[in-house]
Amino acid sequence: MLSAREIMNVSKIIPVISVKDANEMLHLAEALMQGGLSIFEITLRTPKALEAIEAVAKRFPHAITGAGTVINAQTYQAVQDAGAKFAISPGLTSSLAKASQEGSIALLPGVATASEIMSGLEYGFDAFKLFPATAVGGIEILKAFGGPFQDVVFCPTGGINVNNAQSFLALDNVLCIGGSWIVPPSLIEAGRFDEITRLTKEALKLLS
């Protein structure tokens, strides 16, 4: 089992993905891997997301396939059963924390305030997703959190793009970012996976 910090250290960017079916996700996974990325956050925002997670986990077992938008214990169990290697949530509840403590895949819970970080620390978490990052204060709030929470690390997600990614990653308490700009729905729907490969290569070069 990979820990949350180990997952966050795999890549400086975790693509935040929304797909309509498993076949689309398989093409997308190939495009991302050709671009140099082998970690994916497939969000549970579409009806076929679980099928997409299962398909990629089976086809590319060496990749680190994760699930996003995990909002309760039931969805945590479902993505674990589908073969996900990690789960990301927009927030944290006691039942979700308990499920992750009893489960076999790491959970990266979302936080937006100091109180939420403190609550997460009580459950044993020290790595979080800041969400929605730019809406809740972005770089400035992460700098502020660095004082009282010196051993806590973050993956900011929400509003991250090619223009501000480097500024977030320059912070000591940011290990990686979650970004969707390299996997825009318009390119996925158009089947322009070569363009996604190009965007991925550009992003990794920029953030290296």
Backbone as JSON Lines, residues from 0, in Angstrom:
{"i":0,"aa":"M","n":[0.84,-1.2,0.0],"ca":[0.0,0.0,0.0],"c":[0.87,1.25,0.0]}
{"i":1,"aa":"L","n":[0.64,2.11,-0.95],"ca":[1.35,3.38,-1.02],"c":[0.72,4.37,-0.04]}
{"i":2,"aa":"S","n":[1.56,5.13,0.67],"ca":[1.03,6.16,1.56],"c":[0.65,7.38,0.73]}
{"i":3,"aa":"A","n":[-0.1,8.28,1.34],"ca":[-0.5,9.5,0.65],"c":[0.72,10.29,0.19]}
{"i":4,"aa":"R","n":[1.72,10.4,1.06],"ca":[2.93,11.15,0.69],"c":[3.69,10.48,-0.45]}
{"i":5,"aa":"E","n":[3.73,9.17,-0.45],"ca":[4.4,8.46,-1.55],"c":[3.69,8.72,-2.87]}
{"i":6,"aa":"I","n":[2.38,8.73,-2.84],"ca":[1.6,9.02,-4.04],"c":[1.84,10.45,-4.51]}
{"i":7,"aa":"M","n":[1.89,11.39,-3.57],"ca":[2.11,12.79,-3.92],"c":[3.5,13.03,-4.48]}
{"i":8,"aa":"N","n":[4.44,12.16,-4.15],"ca":[5.81,12.31,-4.65],"c":[6.05,11.62,-5.98]}
{"i":9,"aa":"V","n":[5.03,10.94,-6.51],"ca":[5.18,10.26,-7.79],"c":[5.37,11.26,-8.93]}
{"i":10,"aa":"S","n":[4.59,12.33,-8.89],"ca":[4.62,13.33,-9.95],"c":[4.26,14.68,-9.37]}
{"i":11,"aa":"K","n":[4.77,15.74,-9.97],"ca":[4.43,17.08,-9.51],"c":[3.03,17.5,-9.94]}
{"i":12,"aa":"I","n":[2.46,16.76,-10.88],"ca":[1.08,17.03,-11.28],"c":[0.29,15.73,-11.36]}
{"i":13,"aa":"I","n":[-0.89,15.75,-10.76],"ca":[-1.82,14.64,-10.87],"c":[-2.98,15.13,-11.74]}
{"i":14,"aa":"P","n":[-3.17,14.55,-12.92],"ca":[-4.26,15.01,-13.78],"c":[-5.62,14.66,-13.2]}
{"i":15,"aa":"V","n":[-6.51,15.64,-13.15],"ca":[-7.86,15.45,-12.63],"c":[-8.78,15.2,-13.83]}
{"i":16,"aa":"I","n":[-9.31,13.98,-13.89],"ca":[-9.93,13.48,-15.11],"c":[-11.42,13.21,-14.95]}
{"i":17,"aa":"S","n":[-12.16,13.55,-15.98],"ca":[-13.58,13.19,-16.07],"c":[-13.82,12.59,-17.45]}
{"i":18,"aa":"V","n":[-14.27,11.33,-17.48],"ca":[-14.49,10.65,-18.76],"c":[-15.89,10.05,-18.8]}
{"i":19,"aa":"K","n":[-16.35,9.81,-20.02],"ca":[-17.72,9.3,-20.18],"c":[-17.8,7.77,-20.16]}
{"i":20,"aa":"D","n":[-16.67,7.09,-20.49],"ca":[-16.7,5.62,-20.44],"c":[-15.29,5.06,-20.33]}
{"i":21,"aa":"A","n":[-15.21,3.76,-20.14],"ca":[-13.93,3.09,-19.92],"c":[-13.04,3.15,-21.15]}
{"i":22,"aa":"N","n":[-13.61,3.01,-22.34],"ca":[-12.81,3.03,-23.55],"c":[-12.12,4.38,-23.72]}
{"i":23,"aa":"E","n":[-12.84,5.44,-23.45],"ca":[-12.28,6.78,-23.53],"c":[-11.12,6.93,-22.55]}
{"i":24,"aa":"M","n":[-11.27,6.38,-21.35],"ca":[-10.23,6.48,-20.34],"c":[-9.0,5.67,-20.73]}
{"i":25,"aa":"L","n":[-9.18,4.54,-21.37],"ca":[-8.03,3.75,-21.8],"c":[-7.19,4.51,-22.83]}
{"i":26,"aa":"H","n":[-7.86,5.17,-23.77],"ca":[-7.15,6.0,-24.75],"c":[-6.43,7.15,-24.06]}
{"i":27,"aa":"L","n":[-7.12,7.74,-23.08],"ca":[-6.54,8.87,-22.37],"c":[-5.32,8.44,-21.55]}
{"i":28,"aa":"A","n":[-5.44,7.29,-20.9],"ca":[-4.31,6.78,-20.11],"c":[-3.09,6.55,-20.99]}
{"i":29,"aa":"E","n":[-3.3,5.99,-22.16],"ca":[-2.19,5.77,-23.09],"c":[-1.56,7.1,-23.49]}
{"i":30,"aa":"A","n":[-2.39,8.1,-23.75],"ca":[-1.88,9.41,-24.15],"c":[-1.07,10.05,-23.03]}
{"i":31,"aa":"L","n":[-1.56,9.95,-21.81],"ca":[-0.86,10.53,-20.67],"c":[0.47,9.81,-20.42]}
{"i":32,"aa":"M","n":[0.46,8.49,-20.54],"ca":[1.7,7.74,-20.32],"c":[2.72,8.03,-21.41]}
{"i":33,"aa":"Q","n":[2.25,8.22,-22.64],"ca":[3.17,8.6,-23.71],"c":[3.78,9.97,-23.44]}
{"i":34,"aa":"G","n":[3.03,10.8,-22.71],"ca":[3.54,12.11,-22.35],"c":[4.43,12.09,-21.12]}
{"i":35,"aa":"G","n":[4.48,10.95,-20.41],"ca":[5.36,10.82,-19.26],"c":[4.66,10.75,-17.92]}
{"i":36,"aa":"L","n":[3.33,10.65,-17.91],"ca":[2.58,10.57,-16.65],"c":[1.96,9.19,-16.49]}
{"i":37,"aa":"S","n":[2.14,8.59,-15.33],"ca":[1.53,7.27,-15.08],"c":[0.7,7.27,-13.81]}
{"i":38,"aa":"I","n":[0.21,8.46,-13.44],"ca":[-0.67,8.58,-12.29],"c":[-1.91,9.34,-12.73]}
{"i":39,"aa":"F","n":[-3.08,8.87,-12.31],"ca":[-4.35,9.46,-12.76],"c":[-5.32,9.59,-11.59]}
{"i":40,"aa":"E","n":[-6.04,10.69,-11.56],"ca":[-7.18,10.82,-10.64],"c":[-8.45,10.85,-11.49]}
{"i":41,"aa":"I","n":[-9.16,9.74,-11.49],"ca":[-10.41,9.64,-12.26],"c":[-11.55,10.0,-11.33]}
{"i":42,"aa":"T","n":[-12.19,11.11,-11.59],"ca":[-13.23,11.59,-10.69],"c":[-14.54,10.82,-10.86]}
{"i":43,"aa":"L","n":[-15.24,10.66,-9.76],"ca":[-16.53,9.96,-9.79],"c":[-17.66,10.93,-10.13]}
{"i":44,"aa":"R","n":[-17.47,11.65,-11.21],"ca":[-18.46,12.66,-11.61],"c":[-19.28,12.22,-12.81]}
{"i":45,"aa":"T","n":[-18.99,11.03,-13.31],"ca":[-19.73,10.5,-14.45],"c":[-20.21,9.09,-14.13]}
{"i":46,"aa":"P","n":[-21.29,8.64,-14.77],"ca":[-21.88,7.32,-14.45],"c":[-20.93,6.14,-14.66]}
{"i":47,"aa":"K","n":[-20.0,6.27,-15.59],"ca":[-19.11,5.15,-15.93],"c":[-17.73,5.26,-15.29]}
{"i":48,"aa":"A","n":[-17.57,6.16,-14.32],"ca":[-16.25,6.39,-13.72],"c":[-15.67,5.14,-13.08]}
{"i":49,"aa":"L","n":[-16.48,4.4,-12.34],"ca":[-15.98,3.18,-11.68],"c":[-15.5,2.15,-12.71]}
{"i":50,"aa":"E","n":[-16.25,2.03,-13.8],"ca":[-15.84,1.11,-14.87],"c":[-14.52,1.57,-15.47]}
{"i":51,"aa":"A","n":[-14.35,2.88,-15.61],"ca":[-13.1,3.42,-16.16],"c":[-11.93,3.12,-15.25]}
{"i":52,"aa":"I","n":[-12.13,3.27,-13.95],"ca":[-11.07,2.97,-12.98],"c":[-10.69,1.49,-13.07]}
{"i":53,"aa":"E","n":[-11.68,0.64,-13.1],"ca":[-11.42,-0.8,-13.16],"c":[-10.68,-1.19,-14.44]}
{"i":54,"aa":"A","n":[-11.1,-0.59,-15.57],"ca":[-10.48,-0.92,-16.86],"c":[-9.02,-0.51,-16.9]}
{"i":55,"aa":"V","n":[-8.71,0.7,-16.42],"ca":[-7.33,1.18,-16.44],"c":[-6.47,0.39,-15.45]}
{"i":56,"aa":"A","n":[-7.02,0.09,-14.28],"ca":[-6.27,-0.68,-13.28],"c":[-5.89,-2.06,-13.82]}
{"i":57,"aa":"K","n":[-6.77,-2.66,-14.61],"ca":[-6.5,-3.99,-15.17],"c":[-5.54,-3.91,-16.36]}
{"i":58,"aa":"R","n":[-5.77,-2.93,-17.24],"ca":[-4.95,-2.81,-18.45],"c":[-3.54,-2.32,-18.14]}
{"i":59,"aa":"F","n":[-3.43,-1.4,-17.2],"ca":[-2.14,-0.8,-16.87],"c":[-1.85,-0.95,-15.37]}
{"i":60,"aa":"P","n":[-1.57,-2.17,-14.92],"ca":[-1.37,-2.41,-13.49],"c":[-0.17,-1.67,-12.91]}
{"i":61,"aa":"H","n":[0.78,-1.29,-13.76],"ca":[1.97,-0.57,-13.29],"c":[1.66,0.91,-13.02]}
{"i":62,"aa":"A","n":[0.57,1.4,-13.59],"ca":[0.19,2.8,-13.39],"c":[-0.44,2.97,-12.0]}
{"i":63,"aa":"I","n":[-0.45,4.19,-11.53],"ca":[-1.05,4.48,-10.22],"c":[-2.4,5.15,-10.48]}
{"i":64,"aa":"T","n":[-3.41,4.33,-10.53],"ca":[-4.76,4.8,-10.85],"c":[-5.51,5.12,-9.57]}
{"i":65,"aa":"G","n":[-5.98,6.34,-9.47],"ca":[-6.71,6.78,-8.29],"c":[-8.1,7.27,-8.62]}
{"i":66,"aa":"A","n":[-8.86,7.5,-7.59],"ca":[-10.24,7.96,-7.74],"c":[-10.43,9.29,-7.03]}
{"i":67,"aa":"G","n":[-11.12,10.2,-7.67],"ca":[-11.44,11.48,-7.05],"c":[-12.92,11.58,-6.78]}
{"i":68,"aa":"T","n":[-13.32,12.6,-6.05],"ca":[-14.71,12.83,-5.67],"c":[-15.25,11.67,-4.83]}
{"i":69,"aa":"V","n":[-14.4,11.12,-3.98],"ca":[-14.81,10.07,-3.05],"c":[-15.4,10.78,-1.83]}
{"i":70,"aa":"I","n":[-16.7,10.7,-1.66],"ca":[-17.37,11.56,-0.66],"c":[-17.92,10.82,0.55]}
{"i":71,"aa":"N","n":[-17.83,9.5,0.57],"ca":[-18.33,8.76,1.72],"c":[-17.68,7.38,1.78]}
{"i":72,"aa":"A","n":[-17.98,6.63,2.83],"ca":[-17.39,5.31,3.02],"c":[-17.76,4.35,1.9]}
{"i":73,"aa":"Q","n":[-18.99,4.5,1.39],"ca":[-19.45,3.6,0.33],"c":[-18.64,3.79,-0.95]}
{"i":74,"aa":"T","n":[-18.4,5.05,-1.33],"ca":[-17.63,5.27,-2.55],"c":[-16.16,4.91,-2.35]}
{"i":75,"aa":"Y","n":[-15.64,5.08,-1.14],"ca":[-14.27,4.64,-0.85],"c":[-14.17,3.14,-1.09]}
{"i":76,"aa":"Q","n":[-15.11,2.37,-0.55],"ca":[-15.08,0.92,-0.72],"c":[-15.22,0.54,-2.19]}
{"i":77,"aa":"A","n":[-16.08,1.27,-2.91],"ca":[-16.32,0.97,-4.32],"c":[-15.07,1.18,-5.17]}
{"i":78,"aa":"V","n":[-14.34,2.27,-4.92],"ca":[-13.14,2.52,-5.74],"c":[-12.01,1.57,-5.35]}
{"i":79,"aa":"Q","n":[-11.97,1.2,-4.08],"ca":[-10.99,0.2,-3.65],"c":[-11.26,-1.13,-4.34]}
{"i":80,"aa":"D","n":[-12.52,-1.52,-4.4],"ca":[-12.91,-2.78,-5.05],"c":[-12.63,-2.72,-6.56]}
{"i":81,"aa":"A","n":[-12.71,-1.52,-7.14],"ca":[-12.5,-1.36,-8.58],"c":[-11.02,-1.41,-8.96]}
{"i":82,"aa":"G","n":[-10.14,-1.37,-7.96],"ca":[-8.72,-1.46,-8.24],"c":[-7.94,-0.17,-8.11]}
{"i":83,"aa":"A","n":[-8.59,0.88,-7.6],"ca":[-7.88,2.14,-7.4],"c":[-6.77,1.96,-6.37]}
{"i":84,"aa":"K","n":[-5.68,2.69,-6.55],"ca":[-4.55,2.62,-5.61],"c":[-4.55,3.77,-4.62]}
{"i":85,"aa":"F","n":[-5.42,4.75,-4.83],"ca":[-5.6,5.82,-3.86],"c":[-6.94,6.49,-4.1]}
{"i":86,"aa":"A","n":[-7.38,7.23,-3.1],"ca":[-8.66,7.95,-3.18],"c":[-8.44,9.39,-2.75]}
{"i":87,"aa":"I","n":[-9.15,10.3,-3.39],"ca":[-9.1,11.72,-3.05],"c":[-10.52,12.2,-2.82]}
{"i":88,"aa":"S","n":[-10.7,12.94,-1.73],"ca":[-12.03,13.44,-1.39],"c":[-12.02,14.97,-1.33]}
{"i":89,"aa":"P","n":[-13.17,15.6,-1.55],"ca":[-13.24,17.06,-1.43],"c":[-13.28,17.53,0.02]}
{"i":90,"aa":"G","n":[-13.56,16.6,0.94],"ca":[-13.64,16.93,2.36],"c":[-13.42,15.68,3.18]}
{"i":91,"aa":"L","n":[-13.77,15.73,4.46],"ca":[-13.57,14.57,5.32],"c":[-14.7,14.46,6.34]}
{"i":92,"aa":"T","n":[-15.21,13.24,6.5],"ca":[-16.19,12.94,7.54],"c":[-15.63,11.83,8.42]}
{"i":93,"aa":"S","n":[-16.24,11.63,9.57],"ca":[-15.76,10.59,10.48],"c":[-15.9,9.2,9.85]}
{"i":94,"aa":"S","n":[-16.99,8.97,9.13],"ca":[-17.19,7.66,8.52],"c":[-16.2,7.4,7.39]}
{"i":95,"aa":"L","n":[-15.87,8.44,6.62],"ca":[-14.89,8.28,5.56],"c":[-13.49,8.05,6.14]}
{"i":96,"aa":"A","n":[-13.17,8.78,7.2],"ca":[-11.87,8.59,7.86],"c":[-11.75,7.16,8.39]}
{"i":97,"aa":"K","n":[-12.82,6.65,9.0],"ca":[-12.81,5.29,9.54],"c":[-12.64,4.26,8.42]}
{"i":98,"aa":"A","n":[-13.35,4.49,7.31],"ca":[-13.25,3.56,6.18],"c":[-11.82,3.5,5.66]}
{"i":99,"aa":"S","n":[-11.16,4.64,5.59],"ca":[-9.79,4.66,5.08],"c":[-8.82,4.02,6.07]}
{"i":100,"aa":"Q","n":[-9.1,4.16,7.34],"ca":[-8.25,3.52,8.36],"c":[-8.35,2.01,8.29]}
{"i":101,"aa":"E","n":[-9.52,1.52,7.9],"ca":[-9.74,0.08,7.8],"c":[-9.46,-0.45,6.4]}
{"i":102,"aa":"G","n":[-9.32,0.45,5.44],"ca":[-9.14,0.05,4.05],"c":[-7.69,-0.19,3.68]}
{"i":103,"aa":"S","n":[-7.47,-0.45,2.4],"ca":[-6.12,-0.81,1.93],"c":[-5.55,0.19,0.93]}
{"i":104,"aa":"I","n":[-6.23,1.33,0.73],"ca":[-5.68,2.35,-0.16],"c":[-5.66,3.69,0.58]}
{"i":105,"aa":"A","n":[-4.67,4.51,0.26],"ca":[-4.51,5.79,0.92],"c":[-5.63,6.76,0.54]}
{"i":106,"aa":"L","n":[-6.0,7.6,1.48],"ca":[-6.97,8.65,1.23],"c":[-6.29,10.0,1.39]}
{"i":107,"aa":"L","n":[-6.51,10.88,0.42],"ca":[-6.03,12.26,0.5],"c":[-7.27,13.13,0.67]}
{"i":108,"aa":"P","n":[-7.59,13.52,1.91],"ca":[-8.82,14.27,2.15],"c":[-8.68,15.75,1.82]}
{"i":109,"aa":"G","n":[-9.76,16.33,1.38],"ca":[-9.76,17.75,1.06],"c":[-10.0,18.61,2.28]}
{"i":110,"aa":"V","n":[-9.3,19.75,2.33],"ca":[-9.49,20.73,3.41],"c":[-9.5,22.13,2.8]}
{"i":111,"aa":"A","n":[-10.11,23.06,3.55],"ca":[-10.13,24.45,3.1],"c":[-9.85,25.42,4.24]}
{"i":112,"aa":"T","n":[-9.84,24.9,5.49],"ca":[-9.66,25.76,6.66],"c":[-8.71,25.12,7.66]}
{"i":113,"aa":"A","n":[-8.24,25.94,8.61],"ca":[-7.37,25.44,9.67],"c":[-8.09,24.41,10.53]}
{"i":114,"aa":"S","n":[-9.36,24.64,10.81],"ca":[-10.12,23.69,11.63],"c":[-10.23,22.34,10.95]}
{"i":115,"aa":"E","n":[-10.39,22.33,9.63],"ca":[-10.48,21.07,8.91],"c":[-9.15,20.32,8.93]}
{"i":116,"aa":"I","n":[-8.05,21.06,8.85],"ca":[-6.73,20.43,8.96],"c":[-6.57,19.81,10.35]}
{"i":117,"aa":"M","n":[-6.96,20.56,11.38],"ca":[-6.85,20.06,12.75],"c":[-7.69,18.8,12.95]}
{"i":118,"aa":"S","n":[-8.87,18.78,12.36],"ca":[-9.72,17.6,12.44],"c":[-9.06,16.42,11.74]}
{"i":119,"aa":"G","n":[-8.49,16.67,10.57],"ca":[-7.81,15.61,9.84],"c":[-6.61,15.07,10.61]}
{"i":120,"aa":"L","n":[-5.87,15.95,11.26],"ca":[-4.73,15.53,12.07],"c":[-5.17,14.59,13.19]}
{"i":121,"aa":"E","n":[-6.33,14.87,13.78],"ca":[-6.84,14.01,14.85],"c":[-7.14,12.59,14.34]}
{"i":122,"aa":"Y","n":[-7.47,12.49,13.06],"ca":[-7.73,11.17,12.47],"c":[-6.45,10.51,11.95]}
{"i":123,"aa":"G","n":[-5.32,11.21,12.08],"ca":[-4.05,10.63,11.66],"c":[-3.55,11.05,10.3]}
{"i":124,"aa":"F","n":[-4.24,11.99,9.66],"ca":[-3.81,12.47,8.35],"c":[-2.81,13.61,8.5]}
{"i":125,"aa":"D","n":[-1.8,13.63,7.63],"ca":[-0.88,14.77,7.6],"c":[-0.6,15.23,6.17]}
{"i":126,"aa":"A","n":[-1.38,14.7,5.23],"ca":[-1.3,15.09,3.83],"c":[-2.72,15.35,3.34]}
{"i":127,"aa":"F","n":[-2.92,16.5,2.71],"ca":[-4.27,16.91,2.34],"c":[-4.32,17.48,0.93]}
{"i":128,"aa":"K","n":[-5.51,17.48,0.38],"ca":[-5.81,18.25,-0.83],"c":[-6.39,19.58,-0.39]}
{"i":129,"aa":"L","n":[-5.8,20.69,-0.83],"ca":[-6.43,22.0,-0.59],"c":[-7.43,22.21,-1.7]}
{"i":130,"aa":"F","n":[-8.72,22.34,-1.33],"ca":[-9.77,22.43,-2.35],"c":[-10.92,23.31,-1.86]}
{"i":131,"aa":"P","n":[-11.45,24.16,-2.73],"ca":[-10.94,24.55,-4.04],"c":[-9.82,25.58,-3.87]}
{"i":132,"aa":"A","n":[-8.64,25.25,-4.31],"ca":[-7.42,25.95,-3.92],"c":[-7.46,27.47,-4.13]}
{"i":133,"aa":"T","n":[-7.69,27.91,-5.34],"ca":[-7.62,29.36,-5.58],"c":[-8.8,30.09,-4.95]}
{"i":134,"aa":"A","n":[-9.93,29.43,-4.83],"ca":[-11.13,30.08,-4.26],"c":[-11.0,30.31,-2.76]}
{"i":135,"aa":"V","n":[-10.21,29.47,-2.07],"ca":[-10.1,29.61,-0.6],"c":[-8.84,30.36,-0.17]}
{"i":136,"aa":"G","n":[-8.09,30.88,-1.11],"ca":[-6.92,31.67,-0.73],"c":[-5.63,31.3,-1.41]}
{"i":137,"aa":"G","n":[-5.61,30.16,-2.09],"ca":[-4.48,29.77,-2.91],"c":[-3.13,29.82,-2.21]}
{"i":138,"aa":"I","n":[-2.19,30.46,-2.87],"ca":[-0.81,30.53,-2.39],"c":[-0.72,31.19,-1.02]}
{"i":139,"aa":"E","n":[-1.49,32.24,-0.81],"ca":[-1.41,32.97,0.46],"c":[-1.88,32.12,1.63]}
{"i":140,"aa":"I","n":[-2.94,31.36,1.45],"ca":[-3.42,30.54,2.57],"c":[-2.46,29.37,2.82]}
{"i":141,"aa":"L","n":[-1.84,28.86,1.79],"ca":[-0.86,27.79,1.98],"c":[0.36,28.31,2.75]}
{"i":142,"aa":"K","n":[0.77,29.53,2.43],"ca":[1.86,30.14,3.19],"c":[1.46,30.3,4.66]}
{"i":143,"aa":"A","n":[0.22,30.72,4.89],"ca":[-0.26,30.91,6.26],"c":[-0.33,29.59,7.02]}
{"i":144,"aa":"F","n":[-0.76,28.52,6.34],"ca":[-0.84,27.21,6.98],"c":[0.54,26.68,7.34]}
{"i":145,"aa":"G","n":[1.57,27.14,6.64],"ca":[2.92,26.64,6.89],"c":[3.43,26.92,8.29]}
{"i":146,"aa":"G","n":[2.92,27.96,8.92],"ca":[3.35,28.29,10.28],"c":[2.85,27.32,11.32]}
{"i":147,"aa":"P","n":[1.53,27.23,11.51],"ca":[1.0,26.34,12.55],"c":[1.04,24.85,12.19]}
{"i":148,"aa":"F","n":[1.12,24.55,10.9],"ca":[1.08,23.13,10.47],"c":[2.36,22.79,9.7]}
{"i":149,"aa":"Q","n":[3.48,22.81,10.41],"ca":[4.77,22.69,9.74],"c":[5.05,21.29,9.19]}
{"i":150,"aa":"D","n":[4.35,20.28,9.68],"ca":[4.59,18.92,9.21],"c":[3.51,18.44,8.24]}
{"i":151,"aa":"V","n":[2.67,19.37,7.8],"ca":[1.56,19.02,6.9],"c":[1.92,19.39,5.46]}
{"i":152,"aa":"V","n":[1.56,18.53,4.52],"ca":[1.82,18.79,3.1],"c":[0.5,18.79,2.33]}
{"i":153,"aa":"F","n":[0.52,19.46,1.18],"ca":[-0.71,19.67,0.42],"c":[-0.54,19.36,-1.07]}
{"i":154,"aa":"C","n":[-1.69,19.01,-1.66],"ca":[-1.84,18.94,-3.11],"c":[-2.98,19.9,-3.46]}
{"i":155,"aa":"P","n":[-2.69,21.15,-3.77],"ca":[-3.75,22.08,-4.12],"c":[-4.41,21.71,-5.45]}
{"i":156,"aa":"T","n":[-5.72,21.77,-5.46],"ca":[-6.51,21.44,-6.65],"c":[-7.68,22.4,-6.75]}
{"i":157,"aa":"G","n":[-7.97,22.82,-7.96],"ca":[-9.08,23.75,-8.18],"c":[-8.55,25.13,-8.53]}
{"i":158,"aa":"G","n":[-8.6,25.47,-9.82],"ca":[-8.09,26.76,-10.27],"c":[-6.61,26.74,-10.6]}
{"i":159,"aa":"I","n":[-5.98,25.56,-10.56],"ca":[-4.56,25.47,-10.91],"c":[-4.45,25.37,-12.43]}
{"i":160,"aa":"N","n":[-3.53,26.12,-13.01],"ca":[-3.34,26.11,-14.45],"c":[-1.88,26.33,-14.8]}
{"i":161,"aa":"V","n":[-1.62,26.4,-16.1],"ca":[-0.24,26.53,-16.56],"c":[0.41,27.82,-16.07]}
{"i":162,"aa":"N","n":[-0.39,28.83,-15.78],"ca":[0.16,30.12,-15.38],"c":[0.54,30.21,-13.9]}
{"i":163,"aa":"N","n":[-0.13,29.43,-13.05],"ca":[0.16,29.54,-11.61],"c":[0.74,28.28,-11.0]}
{"i":164,"aa":"A","n":[0.87,27.22,-11.79],"ca":[1.34,25.94,-11.25],"c":[2.71,26.04,-10.59]}
{"i":165,"aa":"Q","n":[3.63,26.72,-11.25],"ca":[4.99,26.83,-10.7],"c":[5.0,27.56,-9.37]}
{"i":166,"aa":"S","n":[4.15,28.58,-9.23],"ca":[4.11,29.34,-7.98],"c":[3.63,28.49,-6.82]}
{"i":167,"aa":"F","n":[2.66,27.61,-7.08],"ca":[2.19,26.7,-6.03],"c":[3.28,25.71,-5.66]}
{"i":168,"aa":"L","n":[3.94,25.15,-6.66],"ca":[4.96,24.12,-6.4],"c":[6.21,24.7,-5.75]}
{"i":169,"aa":"A","n":[6.39,25.99,-5.8],"ca":[7.54,26.62,-5.16],"c":[7.41,26.65,-3.64]}
{"i":170,"aa":"L","n":[6.2,26.41,-3.13],"ca":[5.97,26.43,-1.69],"c":[6.51,25.15,-1.04]}
{"i":171,"aa":"D","n":[7.08,25.3,0.14],"ca":[7.68,24.15,0.82],"c":[6.66,23.09,1.21]}
{"i":172,"aa":"N","n":[5.42,23.5,1.47],"ca":[4.42,22.53,1.93],"c":[3.55,21.98,0.8]}
{"i":173,"aa":"V","n":[3.93,22.23,-0.43],"ca":[3.21,21.68,-1.58],"c":[4.08,20.63,-2.27]}
{"i":174,"aa":"L","n":[3.6,19.39,-2.28],"ca":[4.35,18.31,-2.93],"c":[3.96,18.13,-4.38]}
{"i":175,"aa":"C","n":[2.7,18.39,-4.68],"ca":[2.22,18.24,-6.05],"c":[0.96,19.08,-6.21]}
{"i":176,"aa":"I","n":[0.48,19.17,-7.43],"ca":[-0.76,19.89,-7.72],"c":[-1.71,18.98,-8.47]}
{"i":177,"aa":"G","n":[-2.99,19.26,-8.35],"ca":[-3.98,18.57,-9.17],"c":[-4.39,19.51,-10.27]}
{"i":178,"aa":"G","n":[-4.33,19.04,-11.51],"ca":[-4.66,19.93,-12.63],"c":[-5.48,19.25,-13.7]}
{"i":179,"aa":"S","n":[-6.36,20.0,-14.3],"ca":[-7.18,19.45,-15.39],"c":[-6.86,20.08,-16.74]}
{"i":180,"aa":"W","n":[-5.93,21.06,-16.75],"ca":[-5.69,21.75,-18.01],"c":[-5.02,20.86,-19.05]}
{"i":181,"aa":"I","n":[-4.37,19.79,-18.62],"ca":[-3.74,18.89,-19.6],"c":[-4.72,17.84,-20.12]}
{"i":182,"aa":"V","n":[-5.91,17.77,-19.51],"ca":[-6.91,16.8,-19.97],"c":[-8.26,17.51,-20.21]}
{"i":183,"aa":"P","n":[-8.28,18.54,-21.05],"ca":[-9.53,19.27,-21.27],"c":[-10.59,18.39,-21.93]}
{"i":184,"aa":"P","n":[-11.83,18.47,-21.44],"ca":[-12.91,17.65,-22.0],"c":[-13.07,17.81,-23.51]}
{"i":185,"aa":"S","n":[-12.82,19.0,-24.02],"ca":[-13.0,19.24,-25.46],"c":[-12.06,18.36,-26.29]}
{"i":186,"aa":"L","n":[-10.82,18.2,-25.82],"ca":[-9.86,17.35,-26.54],"c":[-10.21,15.88,-26.38]}
{"i":187,"aa":"I","n":[-10.66,15.5,-25.19],"ca":[-11.03,14.1,-24.95],"c":[-12.21,13.72,-25.84]}
{"i":188,"aa":"E","n":[-13.22,14.57,-25.86],"ca":[-14.42,14.29,-26.66],"c":[-14.11,14.26,-28.16]}
{"i":189,"aa":"A","n":[-13.14,15.08,-28.58],"ca":[-12.76,15.11,-29.99],"c":[-11.8,13.99,-30.37]}
{"i":190,"aa":"G","n":[-11.35,13.24,-29.37],"ca":[-10.41,12.16,-29.63],"c":[-9.02,12.63,-29.99]}
{"i":191,"aa":"R","n":[-8.68,13.84,-29.58],"ca":[-7.36,14.42,-29.92],"c":[-6.34,14.07,-28.82]}
{"i":192,"aa":"F","n":[-6.09,12.78,-28.72],"ca":[-5.23,12.29,-27.64],"c":[-3.77,12.65,-27.87]}
{"i":193,"aa":"D","n":[-3.38,12.84,-29.15],"ca":[-2.01,13.28,-29.43],"c":[-1.76,14.67,-28.86]}
{"i":194,"aa":"E","n":[-2.79,15.5,-28.87],"ca":[-2.67,16.84,-28.3],"c":[-2.54,16.77,-26.78]}
{"i":195,"aa":"I","n":[-3.21,15.81,-26.16],"ca":[-3.09,15.62,-24.71],"c":[-1.68,15.15,-24.36]}
{"i":196,"aa":"T","n":[-1.12,14.29,-25.19],"ca":[0.27,13.88,-24.98],"c":[1.2,15.08,-25.04]}
{"i":197,"aa":"R","n":[0.96,15.96,-26.01],"ca":[1.79,17.16,-26.14],"c":[1.66,18.06,-24.91]}
{"i":198,"aa":"L","n":[0.42,18.28,-24.46],"ca":[0.19,19.12,-23.29],"c":[0.85,18.52,-22.04]}
{"i":199,"aa":"T","n":[0.82,17.21,-21.94],"ca":[1.44,16.53,-20.8],"c":[2.95,16.73,-20.8]}
{"i":200,"aa":"K","n":[3.57,16.55,-21.96],"ca":[5.01,16.75,-22.07],"c":[5.38,18.19,-21.7]}
{"i":201,"aa":"E","n":[4.6,19.12,-22.2],"ca":[4.86,20.54,-21.91],"c":[4.75,20.84,-20.42]}
{"i":202,"aa":"A","n":[3.72,20.28,-19.8],"ca":[3.51,20.52,-18.38],"c":[4.64,19.95,-17.54]}
{"i":203,"aa":"L","n":[5.06,18.74,-17.86],"ca":[6.14,18.11,-17.09],"c":[7.46,18.84,-17.28]}
{"i":204,"aa":"K","n":[7.68,19.35,-18.47],"ca":[8.89,20.13,-18.73],"c":[8.85,21.45,-17.94]}
{"i":205,"aa":"L","n":[7.69,22.07,-17.93],"ca":[7.53,23.34,-17.22],"c":[7.74,23.17,-15.72]}
{"i":206,"aa":"L","n":[7.25,22.07,-15.18],"ca":[7.27,21.87,-13.73],"c":[8.49,21.13,-13.22]}
{"i":207,"aa":"S","n":[9.38,20.74,-14.13],"ca":[10.57,19.98,-13.72],"c":[11.59,20.87,-13.02]}
